[in-house]
Amino acid sequence: MPSQELTNPLEELIATGEAVFEFINQSEISIEMKNAFCRLQKQFDFYKNLLAG
């Protein structure tokens, strides 16, 4: 994101996490692996929402 530099390290970490989960969702890995990452993503989203809120 060169044009929109993130000033908060926490925002950068959240953006990176979201990008990783999007990459996993678009990948061709097994459904079992996707399900495992889905559970991890739910935890990530839960804590992200706590921070936002």
ModelCIF file with pLDDT and N, C-alpha, C, O atoms, coordinates in Angstrom:
data_MODEL
#
_entry.id   MODEL 
#
_entity.id                         1 
_entity.type                       polymer 
_entity.pdbx_number_of_molecules   1 
#
_entity_poly.entity_id                      1 
_entity_poly.type                           'polypeptide(L)' 
_entity_poly.nstd_linkage                   no 
_entity_poly.nstd_monomer                   no 
_entity_poly.pdbx_seq_one_letter_code       MPSQELTNPLEELIATGEAVFEFINQSEISIEMKNAFCRLQKQFDFYKNLLAG 
_entity_poly.pdbx_seq_one_letter_code_can   MPSQELTNPLEELIATGEAVFEFINQSEISIEMKNAFCRLQKQFDFYKNLLAG 
_entity_poly.pdbx_strand_id                 A 
#
loop_
_entity_poly_seq.entity_id 
_entity_poly_seq.num 
_entity_poly_seq.mon_id 
_entity_poly_seq.hetero 
1 1  MET n 
1 2  PRO n 
1 3  SER n 
1 4  GLN n 
1 5  GLU n 
1 6  LEU n 
1 7  THR n 
1 8  ASN n 
1 9  PRO n 
1 10 LEU n 
1 11 GLU n 
1 12 GLU n 
1 13 LEU n 
1 14 ILE n 
1 15 ALA n 
1 16 THR n 
1 17 GLY n 
1 18 GLU n 
1 19 ALA n 
1 20 VAL n 
1 21 PHE n 
1 22 GLU n 
1 23 PHE n 
1 24 ILE n 
1 25 ASN n 
1 26 GLN n 
1 27 SER n 
1 28 GLU n 
1 29 ILE n 
1 30 SER n 
1 31 ILE n 
1 32 GLU n 
1 33 MET n 
1 34 LYS n 
1 35 ASN n 
1 36 ALA n 
1 37 PHE n 
1 38 CYS n 
1 39 ARG n 
1 40 LEU n 
1 41 GLN n 
1 42 LYS n 
1 43 GLN n 
1 44 PHE n 
1 45 ASP n 
1 46 PHE n 
1 47 TYR n 
1 48 LYS n 
1 49 ASN n 
1 50 LEU n 
1 51 LEU n 
1 52 ALA n 
1 53 GLY n 
#
_struct_asym.id          A 
_struct_asym.entity_id   1 
#
loop_
_ma_qa_metric.id 
_ma_qa_metric.mode 
_ma_qa_metric.name 
_ma_qa_metric.software_group_id 
_ma_qa_metric.type 
1 global pLDDT . pLDDT 
2 local  pLDDT . pLDDT 
#
_ma_qa_metric_global.metric_id      1 
_ma_qa_metric_global.metric_value   88.34 
_ma_qa_metric_global.model_id       1 
_ma_qa_metric_global.ordinal_id     1 
#
loop_
_ma_qa_metric_local.label_asym_id 
_ma_qa_metric_local.label_comp_id 
_ma_qa_metric_local.label_seq_id 
_ma_qa_metric_local.metric_id 
_ma_qa_metric_local.metric_value 
_ma_qa_metric_local.model_id 
_ma_qa_metric_local.ordinal_id 
A MET 1  2 46.00 1 1  
A PRO 2  2 51.00 1 2  
A SER 3  2 50.00 1 3  
A GLN 4  2 59.00 1 4  
A GLU 5  2 62.00 1 5  
A LEU 6  2 57.00 1 6  
A THR 7  2 72.00 1 7  
A ASN 8  2 87.00 1 8  
A PRO 9  2 90.00 1 9  
A LEU 10 2 90.00 1 10 
A GLU 11 2 90.00 1 11 
A GLU 12 2 92.00 1 12 
A LEU 13 2 92.00 1 13 
A ILE 14 2 93.00 1 14 
A ALA 15 2 94.00 1 15 
A THR 16 2 95.00 1 16 
A GLY 17 2 95.00 1 17 
A GLU 18 2 96.00 1 18 
A ALA 19 2 97.00 1 19 
A VAL 20 2 96.00 1 20 
A PHE 21 2 95.00 1 21 
A GLU 22 2 96.00 1 22 
A PHE 23 2 96.00 1 23 
A ILE 24 2 94.00 1 24 
A ASN 25 2 92.00 1 25 
A GLN 26 2 94.00 1 26 
A SER 27 2 95.00 1 27 
A GLU 28 2 95.00 1 28 
A ILE 29 2 94.00 1 29 
A SER 30 2 94.00 1 30 
A ILE 31 2 93.00 1 31 
A GLU 32 2 93.00 1 32 
A MET 33 2 93.00 1 33 
A LYS 34 2 93.00 1 34 
A ASN 35 2 92.00 1 35 
A ALA 36 2 92.00 1 36 
A PHE 37 2 94.00 1 37 
A CYS 38 2 94.00 1 38 
A ARG 39 2 93.00 1 39 
A LEU 40 2 95.00 1 40 
A GLN 41 2 96.00 1 41 
A LYS 42 2 96.00 1 42 
A GLN 43 2 96.00 1 43 
A PHE 44 2 96.00 1 44 
A ASP 45 2 96.00 1 45 
A PHE 46 2 96.00 1 46 
A TYR 47 2 94.00 1 47 
A LYS 48 2 93.00 1 48 
A ASN 49 2 94.00 1 49 
A LEU 50 2 92.00 1 50 
A LEU 51 2 88.00 1 51 
A ALA 52 2 85.00 1 52 
A GLY 53 2 79.00 1 53 
#
loop_
_atom_site.group_PDB 
_atom_site.id 
_atom_site.type_symbol 
_atom_site.label_atom_id 
_atom_site.label_alt_id 
_atom_site.label_comp_id 
_atom_site.label_asym_id 
_atom_site.label_entity_id 
_atom_site.label_seq_id 
_atom_site.pdbx_PDB_ins_code 
_atom_site.Cartn_x 
_atom_site.Cartn_y 
_atom_site.Cartn_z 
_atom_site.occupancy 
_atom_site.B_iso_or_equiv 
_atom_site.pdbx_formal_charge 
_atom_site.auth_seq_id 
_atom_site.auth_comp_id 
_atom_site.auth_asym_id 
_atom_site.auth_atom_id 
_atom_site.pdbx_PDB_model_num 
ATOM 1   N N  . MET A 1 1  ? 0.830   -1.198  0.000  1.00 46.00 ? 1  MET A N  1 
ATOM 2   C CA . MET A 1 1  ? 0.000   0.000   0.000  1.00 46.00 ? 1  MET A CA 1 
ATOM 3   C C  . MET A 1 1  ? 0.872   1.259   0.000  1.00 46.00 ? 1  MET A C  1 
ATOM 4   O O  . MET A 1 1  ? 0.835   2.006   0.978  1.00 46.00 ? 1  MET A O  1 
ATOM 5   N N  . PRO A 1 2  ? 1.625   1.518   -1.012 1.00 51.00 ? 2  PRO A N  1 
ATOM 6   C CA . PRO A 1 2  ? 2.498   2.679   -1.007 1.00 51.00 ? 2  PRO A CA 1 
ATOM 7   C C  . PRO A 1 2  ? 1.747   3.998   -0.927 1.00 51.00 ? 2  PRO A C  1 
ATOM 8   O O  . PRO A 1 2  ? 2.229   4.942   -0.300 1.00 51.00 ? 2  PRO A O  1 
ATOM 9   N N  . SER A 1 3  ? 0.584   4.083   -1.545 1.00 50.00 ? 3  SER A N  1 
ATOM 10  C CA . SER A 1 3  ? -0.123  5.358   -1.559 1.00 50.00 ? 3  SER A CA 1 
ATOM 11  C C  . SER A 1 3  ? -0.898  5.607   -0.268 1.00 50.00 ? 3  SER A C  1 
ATOM 12  O O  . SER A 1 3  ? -1.225  6.752   0.043  1.00 50.00 ? 3  SER A O  1 
ATOM 13  N N  . GLN A 1 4  ? -1.190  4.564   0.475  1.00 59.00 ? 4  GLN A N  1 
ATOM 14  C CA . GLN A 1 4  ? -1.944  4.711   1.716  1.00 59.00 ? 4  GLN A CA 1 
ATOM 15  C C  . GLN A 1 4  ? -1.156  4.078   2.855  1.00 59.00 ? 4  GLN A C  1 
ATOM 16  O O  . GLN A 1 4  ? -1.522  3.009   3.343  1.00 59.00 ? 4  GLN A O  1 
ATOM 17  N N  . GLU A 1 5  ? -0.093  4.722   3.274  1.00 62.00 ? 5  GLU A N  1 
ATOM 18  C CA . GLU A 1 5  ? 0.721   4.174   4.334  1.00 62.00 ? 5  GLU A CA 1 
ATOM 19  C C  . GLU A 1 5  ? -0.067  4.106   5.623  1.00 62.00 ? 5  GLU A C  1 
ATOM 20  O O  . GLU A 1 5  ? -0.741  5.063   6.005  1.00 62.00 ? 5  GLU A O  1 
ATOM 21  N N  . LEU A 1 6  ? 0.022   2.969   6.289  1.00 57.00 ? 6  LEU A N  1 
ATOM 22  C CA . LEU A 1 6  ? -0.651  2.810   7.570  1.00 57.00 ? 6  LEU A CA 1 
ATOM 23  C C  . LEU A 1 6  ? 0.273   3.329   8.665  1.00 57.00 ? 6  LEU A C  1 
ATOM 24  O O  . LEU A 1 6  ? 1.445   2.959   8.723  1.00 57.00 ? 6  LEU A O  1 
ATOM 25  N N  . THR A 1 7  ? -0.251  4.175   9.518  1.00 72.00 ? 7  THR A N  1 
ATOM 26  C CA . THR A 1 7  ? 0.570   4.765   10.559 1.00 72.00 ? 7  THR A CA 1 
ATOM 27  C C  . THR A 1 7  ? 0.525   3.954   11.839 1.00 72.00 ? 7  THR A C  1 
ATOM 28  O O  . THR A 1 7  ? 1.426   4.064   12.671 1.00 72.00 ? 7  THR A O  1 
ATOM 29  N N  . ASN A 1 8  ? -0.487  3.159   12.010 1.00 87.00 ? 8  ASN A N  1 
ATOM 30  C CA . ASN A 1 8  ? -0.644  2.375   13.212 1.00 87.00 ? 8  ASN A CA 1 
ATOM 31  C C  . ASN A 1 8  ? -0.189  0.948   12.934 1.00 87.00 ? 8  ASN A C  1 
ATOM 32  O O  . ASN A 1 8  ? -0.721  0.302   12.031 1.00 87.00 ? 8  ASN A O  1 
ATOM 33  N N  . PRO A 1 9  ? 0.787   0.439   13.692 1.00 90.00 ? 9  PRO A N  1 
ATOM 34  C CA . PRO A 1 9  ? 1.245   -0.939  13.459 1.00 90.00 ? 9  PRO A CA 1 
ATOM 35  C C  . PRO A 1 9  ? 0.130   -1.970  13.607 1.00 90.00 ? 9  PRO A C  1 
ATOM 36  O O  . PRO A 1 9  ? 0.143   -2.995  12.926 1.00 90.00 ? 9  PRO A O  1 
ATOM 37  N N  . LEU A 1 10 ? -0.823  -1.714  14.479 1.00 90.00 ? 10 LEU A N  1 
ATOM 38  C CA . LEU A 1 10 ? -1.940  -2.628  14.658 1.00 90.00 ? 10 LEU A CA 1 
ATOM 39  C C  . LEU A 1 10 ? -2.811  -2.666  13.405 1.00 90.00 ? 10 LEU A C  1 
ATOM 40  O O  . LEU A 1 10 ? -3.276  -3.734  13.008 1.00 90.00 ? 10 LEU A O  1 
ATOM 41  N N  . GLU A 1 11 ? -3.034  -1.517  12.784 1.00 90.00 ? 11 GLU A N  1 
ATOM 42  C CA . GLU A 1 11 ? -3.791  -1.478  11.525 1.00 90.00 ? 11 GLU A CA 1 
ATOM 43  C C  . GLU A 1 11 ? -3.063  -2.270  10.442 1.00 90.00 ? 11 GLU A C  1 
ATOM 44  O O  . GLU A 1 11 ? -3.687  -2.974  9.647  1.00 90.00 ? 11 GLU A O  1 
ATOM 45  N N  . GLU A 1 12 ? -1.749  -2.147  10.420 1.00 92.00 ? 12 GLU A N  1 
ATOM 46  C CA . GLU A 1 12 ? -0.956  -2.876  9.426  1.00 92.00 ? 12 GLU A CA 1 
ATOM 47  C C  . GLU A 1 12 ? -1.050  -4.379  9.671  1.00 92.00 ? 12 GLU A C  1 
ATOM 48  O O  . GLU A 1 12 ? -1.170  -5.157  8.725  1.00 92.00 ? 12 GLU A O  1 
ATOM 49  N N  . LEU A 1 13 ? -0.997  -4.779  10.912 1.00 92.00 ? 13 LEU A N  1 
ATOM 50  C CA . LEU A 1 13 ? -1.109  -6.191  11.248 1.00 92.00 ? 13 LEU A CA 1 
ATOM 51  C C  . LEU A 1 13 ? -2.476  -6.750  10.864 1.00 92.00 ? 13 LEU A C  1 
ATOM 52  O O  . LEU A 1 13 ? -2.568  -7.858  10.336 1.00 92.00 ? 13 LEU A O  1 
ATOM 53  N N  . ILE A 1 14 ? -3.534  -5.992  11.123 1.00 93.00 ? 14 ILE A N  1 
ATOM 54  C CA . ILE A 1 14 ? -4.890  -6.413  10.759 1.00 93.00 ? 14 ILE A CA 1 
ATOM 55  C C  . ILE A 1 14 ? -5.022  -6.515  9.243  1.00 93.00 ? 14 ILE A C  1 
ATOM 56  O O  . ILE A 1 14 ? -5.584  -7.485  8.735  1.00 93.00 ? 14 ILE A O  1 
ATOM 57  N N  . ALA A 1 15 ? -4.518  -5.540  8.530  1.00 94.00 ? 15 ALA A N  1 
ATOM 58  C CA . ALA A 1 15 ? -4.589  -5.572  7.068  1.00 94.00 ? 15 ALA A CA 1 
ATOM 59  C C  . ALA A 1 15 ? -3.827  -6.773  6.501  1.00 94.00 ? 15 ALA A C  1 
ATOM 60  O O  . ALA A 1 15 ? -4.274  -7.400  5.541  1.00 94.00 ? 15 ALA A O  1 
ATOM 61  N N  . THR A 1 16 ? -2.688  -7.085  7.093  1.00 95.00 ? 16 THR A N  1 
ATOM 62  C CA . THR A 1 16 ? -1.916  -8.242  6.651  1.00 95.00 ? 16 THR A CA 1 
ATOM 63  C C  . THR A 1 16 ? -2.683  -9.528  6.914  1.00 95.00 ? 16 THR A C  1 
ATOM 64  O O  . THR A 1 16 ? -2.738  -10.409 6.056  1.00 95.00 ? 16 THR A O  1 
ATOM 65  N N  . GLY A 1 17 ? -3.271  -9.636  8.092  1.00 95.00 ? 17 GLY A N  1 
ATOM 66  C CA . GLY A 1 17 ? -4.072  -10.816 8.415  1.00 95.00 ? 17 GLY A CA 1 
ATOM 67  C C  . GLY A 1 17 ? -5.230  -10.994 7.463  1.00 95.00 ? 17 GLY A C  1 
ATOM 68  O O  . GLY A 1 17 ? -5.499  -12.106 7.010  1.00 95.00 ? 17 GLY A O  1 
ATOM 69  N N  . GLU A 1 18 ? -5.917  -9.915  7.156  1.00 96.00 ? 18 GLU A N  1 
ATOM 70  C CA . GLU A 1 18 ? -7.037  -9.992  6.221  1.00 96.00 ? 18 GLU A CA 1 
ATOM 71  C C  . GLU A 1 18 ? -6.573  -10.434 4.837  1.00 96.00 ? 18 GLU A C  1 
ATOM 72  O O  . GLU A 1 18 ? -7.252  -11.217 4.173  1.00 96.00 ? 18 GLU A O  1 
ATOM 73  N N  . ALA A 1 19 ? -5.427  -9.939  4.403  1.00 97.00 ? 19 ALA A N  1 
ATOM 74  C CA . ALA A 1 19 ? -4.893  -10.326 3.092  1.00 97.00 ? 19 ALA A CA 1 
ATOM 75  C C  . ALA A 1 19 ? -4.525  -11.803 3.072  1.00 97.00 ? 19 ALA A C  1 
ATOM 76  O O  . ALA A 1 19 ? -4.765  -12.491 2.080  1.00 97.00 ? 19 ALA A O  1 
ATOM 77  N N  . VAL A 1 20 ? -3.949  -12.289 4.152  1.00 96.00 ? 20 VAL A N  1 
ATOM 78  C CA . VAL A 1 20 ? -3.581  -13.708 4.227  1.00 96.00 ? 20 VAL A CA 1 
ATOM 79  C C  . VAL A 1 20 ? -4.825  -14.585 4.154  1.00 96.00 ? 20 VAL A C  1 
ATOM 80  O O  . VAL A 1 20 ? -4.845  -15.575 3.423  1.00 96.00 ? 20 VAL A O  1 
ATOM 81  N N  . PHE A 1 21 ? -5.863  -14.227 4.909  1.00 95.00 ? 21 PHE A N  1 
ATOM 82  C CA . PHE A 1 21 ? -7.079  -15.036 4.886  1.00 95.00 ? 21 PHE A CA 1 
ATOM 83  C C  . PHE A 1 21 ? -7.759  -14.984 3.519  1.00 95.00 ? 21 PHE A C  1 
ATOM 84  O O  . PHE A 1 21 ? -8.330  -15.982 3.079  1.00 95.00 ? 21 PHE A O  1 
ATOM 85  N N  . GLU A 1 22 ? -7.707  -13.860 2.855  1.00 96.00 ? 22 GLU A N  1 
ATOM 86  C CA . GLU A 1 22 ? -8.276  -13.771 1.502  1.00 96.00 ? 22 GLU A CA 1 
ATOM 87  C C  . GLU A 1 22 ? -7.493  -14.656 0.537  1.00 96.00 ? 22 GLU A C  1 
ATOM 88  O O  . GLU A 1 22 ? -8.080  -15.329 -0.310 1.00 96.00 ? 22 GLU A O  1 
ATOM 89  N N  . PHE A 1 23 ? -6.179  -14.655 0.666  1.00 96.00 ? 23 PHE A N  1 
ATOM 90  C CA . PHE A 1 23 ? -5.344  -15.517 -0.167 1.00 96.00 ? 23 PHE A CA 1 
ATOM 91  C C  . PHE A 1 23 ? -5.698  -16.982 0.058  1.00 96.00 ? 23 PHE A C  1 
ATOM 92  O O  . PHE A 1 23 ? -5.817  -17.750 -0.897 1.00 96.00 ? 23 PHE A O  1 
ATOM 93  N N  . ILE A 1 24 ? -5.866  -17.370 1.321  1.00 94.00 ? 24 ILE A N  1 
ATOM 94  C CA . ILE A 1 24 ? -6.216  -18.756 1.643  1.00 94.00 ? 24 ILE A CA 1 
ATOM 95  C C  . ILE A 1 24 ? -7.577  -19.104 1.051  1.00 94.00 ? 24 ILE A C  1 
ATOM 96  O O  . ILE A 1 24 ? -7.755  -20.183 0.487  1.00 94.00 ? 24 ILE A O  1 
ATOM 97  N N  . ASN A 1 25 ? -8.536  -18.191 1.179  1.00 92.00 ? 25 ASN A N  1 
ATOM 98  C CA . ASN A 1 25 ? -9.880  -18.459 0.645  1.00 92.00 ? 25 ASN A CA 1 
ATOM 99  C C  . ASN A 1 25 ? -9.867  -18.641 -0.870 1.00 92.00 ? 25 ASN A C  1 
ATOM 100 O O  . ASN A 1 25 ? -10.669 -19.405 -1.406 1.00 92.00 ? 25 ASN A O  1 
ATOM 101 N N  . GLN A 1 26 ? -8.978  -17.959 -1.555 1.00 94.00 ? 26 GLN A N  1 
ATOM 102 C CA . GLN A 1 26 ? -8.906  -18.041 -3.020 1.00 94.00 ? 26 GLN A CA 1 
ATOM 103 C C  . GLN A 1 26 ? -8.010  -19.181 -3.505 1.00 94.00 ? 26 GLN A C  1 
ATOM 104 O O  . GLN A 1 26 ? -7.996  -19.497 -4.694 1.00 94.00 ? 26 GLN A O  1 
ATOM 105 N N  . SER A 1 27 ? -7.266  -19.797 -2.590 1.00 95.00 ? 27 SER A N  1 
ATOM 106 C CA . SER A 1 27 ? -6.319  -20.838 -2.991 1.00 95.00 ? 27 SER A CA 1 
ATOM 107 C C  . SER A 1 27 ? -7.032  -22.169 -3.246 1.00 95.00 ? 27 SER A C  1 
ATOM 108 O O  . SER A 1 27 ? -8.212  -22.331 -2.938 1.00 95.00 ? 27 SER A O  1 
ATOM 109 N N  . GLU A 1 28 ? -6.300  -23.094 -3.804 1.00 95.00 ? 28 GLU A N  1 
ATOM 110 C CA . GLU A 1 28 ? -6.851  -24.404 -4.137 1.00 95.00 ? 28 GLU A CA 1 
ATOM 111 C C  . GLU A 1 28 ? -6.388  -25.464 -3.149 1.00 95.00 ? 28 GLU A C  1 
ATOM 112 O O  . GLU A 1 28 ? -6.084  -26.588 -3.547 1.00 95.00 ? 28 GLU A O  1 
ATOM 113 N N  . ILE A 1 29 ? -6.331  -25.123 -1.871 1.00 94.00 ? 29 ILE A N  1 
ATOM 114 C CA . ILE A 1 29 ? -5.962  -26.112 -0.864 1.00 94.00 ? 29 ILE A CA 1 
ATOM 115 C C  . ILE A 1 29 ? -7.184  -26.960 -0.515 1.00 94.00 ? 29 ILE A C  1 
ATOM 116 O O  . ILE A 1 29 ? -8.307  -26.636 -0.899 1.00 94.00 ? 29 ILE A O  1 
ATOM 117 N N  . SER A 1 30 ? -6.957  -28.024 0.200  1.00 94.00 ? 30 SER A N  1 
ATOM 118 C CA . SER A 1 30 ? -8.047  -28.949 0.532  1.00 94.00 ? 30 SER A CA 1 
ATOM 119 C C  . SER A 1 30 ? -9.096  -28.266 1.410  1.00 94.00 ? 30 SER A C  1 
ATOM 120 O O  . SER A 1 30 ? -8.808  -27.292 2.106  1.00 94.00 ? 30 SER A O  1 
ATOM 121 N N  . ILE A 1 31 ? -10.303 -28.795 1.363  1.00 93.00 ? 31 ILE A N  1 
ATOM 122 C CA . ILE A 1 31 ? -11.401 -28.232 2.144  1.00 93.00 ? 31 ILE A CA 1 
ATOM 123 C C  . ILE A 1 31 ? -11.111 -28.358 3.641  1.00 93.00 ? 31 ILE A C  1 
ATOM 124 O O  . ILE A 1 31 ? -11.512 -27.494 4.421  1.00 93.00 ? 31 ILE A O  1 
ATOM 125 N N  . GLU A 1 32 ? -10.426 -29.414 4.044  1.00 93.00 ? 32 GLU A N  1 
ATOM 126 C CA . GLU A 1 32 ? -10.077 -29.582 5.453  1.00 93.00 ? 32 GLU A CA 1 
ATOM 127 C C  . GLU A 1 32 ? -9.163  -28.455 5.924  1.00 93.00 ? 32 GLU A C  1 
ATOM 128 O O  . GLU A 1 32 ? -9.338  -27.916 7.017  1.00 93.00 ? 32 GLU A O  1 
ATOM 129 N N  . MET A 1 33 ? -8.189  -28.106 5.089  1.00 93.00 ? 33 MET A N  1 
ATOM 130 C CA . MET A 1 33 ? -7.285  -26.996 5.429  1.00 93.00 ? 33 MET A CA 1 
ATOM 131 C C  . MET A 1 33 ? -8.048  -25.683 5.463  1.00 93.00 ? 33 MET A C  1 
ATOM 132 O O  . MET A 1 33 ? -7.850  -24.872 6.368  1.00 93.00 ? 33 MET A O  1 
ATOM 133 N N  . LYS A 1 34 ? -8.914  -25.469 4.491  1.00 93.00 ? 34 LYS A N  1 
ATOM 134 C CA . LYS A 1 34 ? -9.704  -24.235 4.479  1.00 93.00 ? 34 LYS A CA 1 
ATOM 135 C C  . LYS A 1 34 ? -10.575 -24.135 5.725  1.00 93.00 ? 34 LYS A C  1 
ATOM 136 O O  . LYS A 1 34 ? -10.722 -23.056 6.300  1.00 93.00 ? 34 LYS A O  1 
ATOM 137 N N  . ASN A 1 35 ? -11.156 -25.268 6.145  1.00 92.00 ? 35 ASN A N  1 
ATOM 138 C CA . ASN A 1 35 ? -11.977 -25.262 7.352  1.00 92.00 ? 35 ASN A CA 1 
ATOM 139 C C  . ASN A 1 35 ? -11.156 -24.907 8.586  1.00 92.00 ? 35 ASN A C  1 
ATOM 140 O O  . ASN A 1 35 ? -11.624 -24.177 9.460  1.00 92.00 ? 35 ASN A O  1 
ATOM 141 N N  . ALA A 1 36 ? -9.943  -25.419 8.655  1.00 92.00 ? 36 ALA A N  1 
ATOM 142 C CA . ALA A 1 36 ? -9.072  -25.100 9.784  1.00 92.00 ? 36 ALA A CA 1 
ATOM 143 C C  . ALA A 1 36 ? -8.751  -23.604 9.802  1.00 92.00 ? 36 ALA A C  1 
ATOM 144 O O  . ALA A 1 36 ? -8.794  -22.966 10.854 1.00 92.00 ? 36 ALA A O  1 
ATOM 145 N N  . PHE A 1 37 ? -8.435  -23.059 8.646  1.00 94.00 ? 37 PHE A N  1 
ATOM 146 C CA . PHE A 1 37 ? -8.145  -21.633 8.572  1.00 94.00 ? 37 PHE A CA 1 
ATOM 147 C C  . PHE A 1 37 ? -9.395  -20.797 8.819  1.00 94.00 ? 37 PHE A C  1 
ATOM 148 O O  . PHE A 1 37 ? -9.307  -19.680 9.331  1.00 94.00 ? 37 PHE A O  1 
ATOM 149 N N  . CYS A 1 38 ? -10.551 -21.329 8.459  1.00 94.00 ? 38 CYS A N  1 
ATOM 150 C CA . CYS A 1 38 ? -11.805 -20.611 8.704  1.00 94.00 ? 38 CYS A CA 1 
ATOM 151 C C  . CYS A 1 38 ? -12.021 -20.421 10.200 1.00 94.00 ? 38 CYS A C  1 
ATOM 152 O O  . CYS A 1 38 ? -12.435 -19.346 10.636 1.00 94.00 ? 38 CYS A O  1 
ATOM 153 N N  . ARG A 1 39 ? -11.744 -21.453 10.985 1.00 93.00 ? 39 ARG A N  1 
ATOM 154 C CA . ARG A 1 39 ? -11.874 -21.323 12.447 1.00 93.00 ? 39 ARG A CA 1 
ATOM 155 C C  . ARG A 1 39 ? -10.900 -20.278 12.974 1.00 93.00 ? 39 ARG A C  1 
ATOM 156 O O  . ARG A 1 39 ? -11.248 -19.482 13.846 1.00 93.00 ? 39 ARG A O  1 
ATOM 157 N N  . LEU A 1 40 ? -9.695  -20.282 12.451 1.00 95.00 ? 40 LEU A N  1 
ATOM 158 C CA . LEU A 1 40 ? -8.701  -19.292 12.858 1.00 95.00 ? 40 LEU A CA 1 
ATOM 159 C C  . LEU A 1 40 ? -9.137  -17.885 12.455 1.00 95.00 ? 40 LEU A C  1 
ATOM 160 O O  . LEU A 1 40 ? -8.937  -16.929 13.204 1.00 95.00 ? 40 LEU A O  1 
ATOM 161 N N  . GLN A 1 41 ? -9.727  -17.764 11.278 1.00 96.00 ? 41 GLN A N  1 
ATOM 162 C CA . GLN A 1 41 ? -10.203 -16.463 10.813 1.00 96.00 ? 41 GLN A CA 1 
ATOM 163 C C  . GLN A 1 41 ? -11.330 -15.941 11.702 1.00 96.00 ? 41 GLN A C  1 
ATOM 164 O O  . GLN A 1 41 ? -11.406 -14.737 11.950 1.00 96.00 ? 41 GLN A O  1 
ATOM 165 N N  . LYS A 1 42 ? -12.196 -16.814 12.179 1.00 96.00 ? 42 LYS A N  1 
ATOM 166 C CA . LYS A 1 42 ? -13.268 -16.388 13.081 1.00 96.00 ? 42 LYS A CA 1 
ATOM 167 C C  . LYS A 1 42 ? -12.697 -15.818 14.368 1.00 96.00 ? 42 LYS A C  1 
ATOM 168 O O  . LYS A 1 42 ? -13.199 -14.820 14.885 1.00 96.00 ? 42 LYS A O  1 
ATOM 169 N N  . GLN A 1 43 ? -11.646 -16.449 14.889 1.00 96.00 ? 43 GLN A N  1 
ATOM 170 C CA . GLN A 1 43 ? -10.985 -15.921 16.085 1.00 96.00 ? 43 GLN A CA 1 
ATOM 171 C C  . GLN A 1 43 ? -10.343 -14.570 15.787 1.00 96.00 ? 43 GLN A C  1 
ATOM 172 O O  . GLN A 1 43 ? -10.447 -13.632 16.577 1.00 96.00 ? 43 GLN A O  1 
ATOM 173 N N  . PHE A 1 44 ? -9.685  -14.485 14.649 1.00 96.00 ? 44 PHE A N  1 
ATOM 174 C CA . PHE A 1 44 ? -9.059  -13.228 14.228 1.00 96.00 ? 44 PHE A CA 1 
ATOM 175 C C  . PHE A 1 44 ? -10.103 -12.114 14.150 1.00 96.00 ? 44 PHE A C  1 
ATOM 176 O O  . PHE A 1 44 ? -9.887  -11.016 14.662 1.00 96.00 ? 44 PHE A O  1 
ATOM 177 N N  . ASP A 1 45 ? -11.232 -12.404 13.509 1.00 96.00 ? 45 ASP A N  1 
ATOM 178 C CA . ASP A 1 45 ? -12.297 -11.410 13.366 1.00 96.00 ? 45 ASP A CA 1 
ATOM 179 C C  . ASP A 1 45 ? -12.873 -11.007 14.721 1.00 96.00 ? 45 ASP A C  1 
ATOM 180 O O  . ASP A 1 45 ? -13.186 -9.837  14.940 1.00 96.00 ? 45 ASP A O  1 
ATOM 181 N N  . PHE A 1 46 ? -13.013 -11.970 15.628 1.00 96.00 ? 46 PHE A N  1 
ATOM 182 C CA . PHE A 1 46 ? -13.528 -11.678 16.963 1.00 96.00 ? 46 PHE A CA 1 
ATOM 183 C C  . PHE A 1 46 ? -12.634 -10.661 17.674 1.00 96.00 ? 46 PHE A C  1 
ATOM 184 O O  . PHE A 1 46 ? -13.126 -9.669  18.211 1.00 96.00 ? 46 PHE A O  1 
ATOM 185 N N  . TYR A 1 47 ? -11.330 -10.905 17.679 1.00 94.00 ? 47 TYR A N  1 
ATOM 186 C CA . TYR A 1 47 ? -10.419 -9.989  18.363 1.00 94.00 ? 47 TYR A CA 1 
ATOM 187 C C  . TYR A 1 47 ? -10.285 -8.657  17.620 1.00 94.00 ? 47 TYR A C  1 
ATOM 188 O O  . TYR A 1 47 ? -10.126 -7.605  18.239 1.00 94.00 ? 47 TYR A O  1 
ATOM 189 N N  . LYS A 1 48 ? -10.351 -8.716  16.300 1.00 93.00 ? 48 LYS A N  1 
ATOM 190 C CA . LYS A 1 48 ? -10.312 -7.480  15.514 1.00 93.00 ? 48 LYS A CA 1 
ATOM 191 C C  . LYS A 1 48 ? -11.512 -6.590  15.884 1.00 93.00 ? 48 LYS A C  1 
ATOM 192 O O  . LYS A 1 48 ? -11.368 -5.378  16.044 1.00 93.00 ? 48 LYS A O  1 
ATOM 193 N N  . ASN A 1 49 ? -12.685 -7.204  16.016 1.00 94.00 ? 49 ASN A N  1 
ATOM 194 C CA . ASN A 1 49 ? -13.869 -6.455  16.378 1.00 94.00 ? 49 ASN A CA 1 
ATOM 195 C C  . ASN A 1 49 ? -13.803 -5.915  17.802 1.00 94.00 ? 49 ASN A C  1 
ATOM 196 O O  . ASN A 1 49 ? -14.325 -4.836  18.082 1.00 94.00 ? 49 ASN A O  1 
ATOM 197 N N  . LEU A 1 50 ? -13.168 -6.658  18.698 1.00 92.00 ? 50 LEU A N  1 
ATOM 198 C CA . LEU A 1 50 ? -12.973 -6.138  20.060 1.00 92.00 ? 50 LEU A CA 1 
ATOM 199 C C  . LEU A 1 50 ? -12.125 -4.879  20.049 1.00 92.00 ? 50 LEU A C  1 
ATOM 200 O O  . LEU A 1 50 ? -12.404 -3.919  20.767 1.00 92.00 ? 50 LEU A O  1 
ATOM 201 N N  . LEU A 1 51 ? -11.093 -4.895  19.231 1.00 88.00 ? 51 LEU A N  1 
ATOM 202 C CA . LEU A 1 51 ? -10.204 -3.731  19.146 1.00 88.00 ? 51 LEU A CA 1 
ATOM 203 C C  . LEU A 1 51 ? -10.917 -2.531  18.519 1.00 88.00 ? 51 LEU A C  1 
ATOM 204 O O  . LEU A 1 51 ? -10.671 -1.384  18.890 1.00 88.00 ? 51 LEU A O  1 
ATOM 205 N N  . ALA A 1 52 ? -11.790 -2.814  17.576 1.00 85.00 ? 52 ALA A N  1 
ATOM 206 C CA . ALA A 1 52 ? -12.499 -1.726  16.889 1.00 85.00 ? 52 ALA A CA 1 
ATOM 207 C C  . ALA A 1 52 ? -13.574 -1.112  17.765 1.00 85.00 ? 52 ALA A C  1 
ATOM 208 O O  . ALA A 1 52 ? -13.980 0.034   17.572 1.00 85.00 ? 52 ALA A O  1 
ATOM 209 N N  . GLY A 1 53 ? -14.024 -1.890  18.721 1.00 79.00 ? 53 GLY A N  1 
ATOM 210 C CA . GLY A 1 53 ? -15.056 -1.465  19.412 1.00 79.00 ? 53 GLY A CA 1 
ATOM 211 C C  . GLY A 1 53 ? -15.799 -0.997  20.412 1.00 79.00 ? 53 GLY A C  1 
ATOM 212 O O  . GLY A 1 53 ? -17.005 -0.812  20.251 1.00 79.00 ? 53 GLY A O  1 
#
